[in-house]
Amino acid sequence: MSPPTTRLPGTRDPGVASALVITGMVLVAVVFLRWQGRVWWCQQGDWWPISMEVNSPHNSQHAFDAYSLSHLLHGVLFYGFFWLFRTRMNSGCRLVAATAVEVCWEMMENSPVVIERYRMATIAVGYEGDSIINSLADVLSFVIGFYLAQRLGLLKSVVFFLAVDLGMLWMIRDNLTLNVLMLLWPIDAIRRWQVGA
């Protein structure tokens, strides 16, 4: 038996329904982020869409940065998690559910409590939170990662995840694995290594 399809009133295509629900969630997130005092774009006056300067005021202020790769990996991980529910949820429902988690994280990540936690526990000492455009691009990176995992399958997704996470470690001395570890259980020796001490 195939999983049930999700349709909004007036729509015949489940893909349209999923896109509308995700758009609604993103709009709620934008309102919340603006209410939290997040700026739309980098206040340094640089309009370049990409900034790879991790330890600078540009980090998390442009559309894409080195941490966009972490959000890509979120998509890979959540595709794998929600794949476990494939007999109960179609792919559109799984994407909506996974994106809801990512959007909630974007809102939490930019709350004063989590921003302060980043400053105290990780190498993001001067972290001010994401700009709104960066948060939107993070959600886009997540969705791309979700679709990549869908196309790649299990084995290639695992290889892709490891390659990207290890590549980030080599490039910026940080990655998704260390980010989660340092947020939950900071280790001084790792932090010293990350700052080059």
C-alpha positions in Angstrom: 0.0 0.0 0.0 1.4 3.4 -1.0 1.7 6.2 1.6 -1.2 8.7 1.6 -0.8 11.9 -0.4 -1.1 15.4 1.2 -3.3 17.9 -0.6 -4.4 21.3 0.4 -7.9 22.4 -0.5 -7.8 23.7 -4.1 -4.6 22.0 -5.0 -4.3 18.7 -7.0 -0.6 18.4 -6.9 1.0 17.2 -3.6 4.2 18.9 -4.7 2.4 22.3 -4.8 0.9 21.6 -1.3 4.3 20.8 0.1 5.8 24.0 -1.5 3.0 26.1 0.0 3.4 24.7 3.5 7.2 25.2 3.4 6.7 28.8 2.1 4.3 29.4 5.0 6.8 28.1 7.5 9.6 30.2 6.0 7.5 33.3 6.2 6.7 32.7 9.9 10.5 32.2 10.5 11.2 35.6 8.7 8.7 37.4 10.9 10.2 35.7 14.0 13.8 36.5 13.1 13.0 40.1 12.4 11.2 40.3 15.7 14.3 38.9 17.3 16.2 41.8 15.9 18.0 40.0 13.1 19.2 42.2 10.2 18.3 41.4 6.6 21.9 41.4 5.3 25.5 42.0 6.4 25.9 45.4 8.1 29.5 45.7 6.9 28.4 47.1 3.6 29.6 44.1 1.6 27.0 42.8 -0.9 28.9 39.8 -2.1 26.6 36.8 -1.7 29.3 34.4 -0.4 31.6 35.0 2.5 34.1 32.2 3.6 35.6 34.4 6.4 34.7 32.3 9.4 36.2 34.4 12.1 34.9 37.7 10.9 31.9 40.0 11.2 30.9 38.6 7.8 30.3 35.1 9.1 26.6 34.1 8.9 25.7 37.5 7.4 25.8 36.8 3.7 23.6 34.3 1.8 26.1 31.5 1.8 29.2 30.8 4.0 31.3 27.8 5.0 28.5 26.7 7.4 26.1 26.4 4.5 27.7 23.0 4.1 26.6 22.0 7.6 23.0 22.8 6.6 23.4 20.7 3.4 24.4 17.9 5.7 21.3 18.5 7.9 19.3 17.8 4.8 21.2 14.5 4.2 20.7 13.4 7.8 17.0 14.3 8.0 16.3 12.6 4.7 17.8 9.4 6.3 15.8 9.9 9.5 12.4 10.5 7.7 13.1 7.7 5.2 12.3 5.4 8.2 8.7 6.7 7.9 8.4 6.1 4.2 5.5 3.6 4.6 3.4 6.2 6.5 4.5 9.4 4.7 5.1 10.2 1.1 8.2 12.1 0.0 6.4 15.5 0.1 5.2 14.9 3.7 8.7 13.8 4.7 10.2 17.0 3.2 7.7 19.2 4.9 8.3 17.5 8.3 12.1 17.6 7.9 12.0 21.3 6.8 9.8 22.1 9.8 12.6 20.8 12.1 15.2 22.8 10.2 13.1 26.0 10.3 12.5 25.6 14.0 16.3 25.2 14.5 16.9 28.4 12.5 14.6 30.3 14.9 16.1 28.7 18.0 19.7 29.2 16.7 19.0 32.9 16.5 17.5 33.2 19.9 19.6 35.1 22.6 20.1 32.0 24.7 21.6 29.9 21.8 23.6 32.8 20.5 25.2 33.2 23.9 25.8 29.4 24.1 27.6 29.6 20.8 29.8 32.4 22.1 30.7 30.6 25.3 31.1 27.0 24.1 32.3 27.2 20.5 34.9 29.1 18.5 32.2 31.6 17.5 33.2 34.1 20.1 31.8 37.2 18.4 28.8 35.4 16.9 25.9 37.8 16.6 23.3 35.4 15.0 22.5 35.0 11.4 21.2 37.6 9.0 17.7 36.8 7.7 19.1 36.2 4.2 21.6 33.7 5.7 18.9 31.9 7.5 16.8 31.6 4.3 19.9 30.3 2.4 20.5 27.8 5.3 17.0 26.4 4.7 17.7 26.3 1.0 20.9 24.4 1.6 19.0 22.0 3.8 16.4 21.3 1.1 19.2 20.8 -1.5 20.9 18.3 0.9 17.5 16.5 1.4 17.1 16.1 -2.4 20.7 15.1 -2.9 20.3 12.3 -0.4 17.2 11.2 -2.1 19.1 11.0 -5.4 22.3 9.4 -4.0 20.9 6.6 -2.0 22.3 5.3 1.3 25.9 4.4 0.6 26.7 7.5 -1.6 25.0 9.7 1.0 27.2 8.4 3.7 30.3 8.9 1.6 29.1 12.4 0.7 28.4 13.3 4.3 31.8 12.1 5.5 33.6 13.9 2.6 31.9 17.2 3.3 32.3 17.0 7.1 36.0 16.1 6.8 36.5 18.7 4.1 35.0 21.4 6.5 37.3 20.2 9.3 40.3 20.6 7.0 39.2 24.0 5.6 37.9 25.8 8.7 38.7 23.5 11.7 35.0 23.1 12.3 32.2 21.0 10.9 28.7 19.7 11.8 30.1 17.0 14.1 32.3 19.3 16.1 29.6 22.0 16.1 27.1 19.6 17.8 29.7 18.3 20.2 30.9 21.7 21.3 27.4 23.0 21.8 26.4 20.1 23.9 29.7 19.1 25.6 32.5 21.7 25.1 36.0 20.3 25.2 38.8 22.9 25.9 41.4 20.9 24.0 39.3 20.9 20.8 38.5 24.6 21.2 42.2 25.4 21.6 43.0 23.4 18.4 40.1 25.1 16.5 41.5 28.6 17.3 45.0 27.4 16.3 46.5 27.5 19.8 
